[in-house]
Structure formats: C-alpha cells, structure tokens
Amino acid sequence: MLALVLHPGYSGYAALDGWGLKACRTSHLLHDGPNRAAMLVQLVTDLVRRYRPARVVVGVPPRDTEDTRALRLQAARVVASLQIAVFAQPIHHATEVLGFRPVRGSPNGLARHLTAHYFPQLVRRLTRDVSRFWYRRSAWHALALALAGLVEYRPFAAAALVPATGHALVAFTHALQAAALRV
C-alpha cells in the first residue's frame, strides 16, 4: 500500500505492506506550476517503481483546494497509467479507523497517536519544533492513510503488523473485524 498526501509545498508519502513499514517521508514540490508537475510525475513514478504497491491511496485533506485537487488528479493519472489501482480517501476517514480524535492546540497529536499505538519505532521522528511539525505533517497523514488502507484491503496483514496497543483501540478493532468479514 502506497499513500500520498499532496500539497503544493511539502507532500508526504508512506509505503506499508504485510511485512511492515517501508517508508514514511516528506518530499518538497516546487511552488511553480510547470516544474511542480514534472516533479510530481517523477516522484510518483519513482515511488511506484521502488515500492511496487498493489494499490495507491491519495489523501483528500480537510481543506481541499484547487491546487491539491489538481495534484491529486495528476498523481492518479500517473498511477493509473502504470496499471495500479488508485483511489482517493479523506484523511479524516483514516484517522477515524485508527481511533484518533484531534485535540485543538495539539499540532503533533496524530503523530503521537501513531507512535503510541501503531509505530513505536517512529517515536524519534516526533518533534516539538512547530516548523518541523508542518514539514512532516503530510507524511504522518500518509502513514495513517496507508495503515487504514491496509486494514480495508488486507485486514489480516494489518492485524499482524499492529502491536497490542493498537488492538486495544475499539475503533481499530471494529474496522479490522468489518474488513475481515468482507474478505
């Protein structure tokens, strides 16, 4: 599963499969149109070739702008041209599946939730520096999308990857059970 959260500035991606986390990173896209489009095509093509996902999920942010919609459509076209299934998913859907409830004034809330319940190996990536938080925010969103997508597409693989702290969350276990019934 490859998840992309695209923004005109910093975009995030995460790759996750039945064996574990492959990547959770941020990439910088230039702000000007023609160069940004070429960079996006190159980024998506490289990610698909490197991680060979069966599916790609492209995140829809809460504040969906014309720029983010254009990036999402362009990425979907590139992925489809590589003959890989692609779908769009609102970020808030992924956070609901993972049992995250946002708290106002806590910019690192999702990152803390993901490291506490699902990916403790990423705790070193947490930061108190607000500028670094905004830089990595889309990568954390992509990670949430990748895990929620894995729950939907491969629930048993997701169940095997998640530590006991994740299984203790009611929303996550309900999502796993519902997805397992569809398999």
Disulfide bonds with the S-S distance in Angstrom:
none
